[in-house]
């Protein structure tokens, strides 16, 4: 299993496992066409353009509901889904449906984000290019699928084999996605494209895929600090040893002079 480490000082990603390590600098990641990983402290240009369009929609929603503010003062409202497996998936779906029923409150949301189980719901929604305009129908479709027979073990195993033979870094995460999550969502991962073009031009969406490296960064920084302290202790110990050796040399020279004097 590969371990992903990010050194933010060196701007370098390290894929490591027993006896092997592969390093990729951010420059390589940003210029390599086959890899779409972006590591920056600023927003992507496409996201900046999306924010301008979406904030205009949010601004219009606020004005319709008697909340007057300038476009620069439009708040950044995000709807976040928690983890929790199938329960989180169904919970987020129900929350979205209810928010849409209450004066179309989804129109004031700038970002929709989730982790773990709630992303299963998001993936199912995104398979419909105009899901926000027919949320009830999409909800019924998802519930019907979840109530159905599910994916056969043969199809799930076939998906797992594709992961194994086509991916550079095969890990337990791939097994979890193909065999366990499939059993919950009753659909094989990637069975339909998440990048279908919107049917209605008024729909605004931008798909962002992120990886959370905070824990790995914290662990890396802790290791760096520990190693620095070890080096400082070793340096101090070496200085003490040098001083001790120098004292011994002086004592030996003194004894040698005394012996020569006695002779």
C-alpha positions, 0 to 999 in steps of 0.5 A: 500500500502506498503512503502519500506525503506532502512536504509543503516547504519543498513543494514535493509529493512523495509516494512511498511504500516498503523499499520504494519511493517516488517523488513528484515536485509541484512543477512536474505535477502542474506541467504533466498533462496526464496528472490533474493534481494542482497544489496552490494557495490561490484559487484555480482560474476556472473556480474564480470565474465560477464564483463570479457567476454563482455569486451573481445568482446568490445576490439575486436570491438575496434581493428577492428575499429582501436582503439588500447588499452589494455584489462585493458583500455577498456572503460565501455560503457553503453546504457541507455534508458529513460522513457516515456511510449510507446514513450520510448519503440519505441524510444529505439527499433529504436535506437538499430536497427540503432546502429546495422546497423552502423557497429554493434555498439552494439558490443561495449556496455557493459551494456544495461539499462533502466527505465519505458517505455524503459524497456518494449522494453528490456523485449520484446527483451529478450523474443528472446534468440538471438535477437541481431543477428536478430534485424530486425526480432525482431523489425518487430515482436514487431511492429506487436504486437503493431499494433495488437488488444491487450490483452482482459480486461478479460486476464488482470484482470486474471493476476491482480487476480494472482498478488493479491492472489500469492504475499505477497505485493500487491500494486498499482504497480501490478495494473499498470502493469497488467491493464495499461502497458498491454494496451500499450505493448499489452501483459500480464506481464510474459507471456513468460520467460525472462530467455530462454537459448541462442541459440548461445553460443557466445551470452553473457548476464546477466540479472540484476534487480535493485531497486532504493532506493536513494530517500528513503535513502535520506528521511530516512537520512533527518528524522534521522537528523531532529530527532537528532536535535529534541533530541538535542533541547529537551536535551538543553531544559531539561538542561535549565529547570533543571537549572531553577528548581534548582534556584527556589529550592535555592530561596525557601530555602532562603525564608524559612531561612528568615522566620525562622529568622523572627520568 
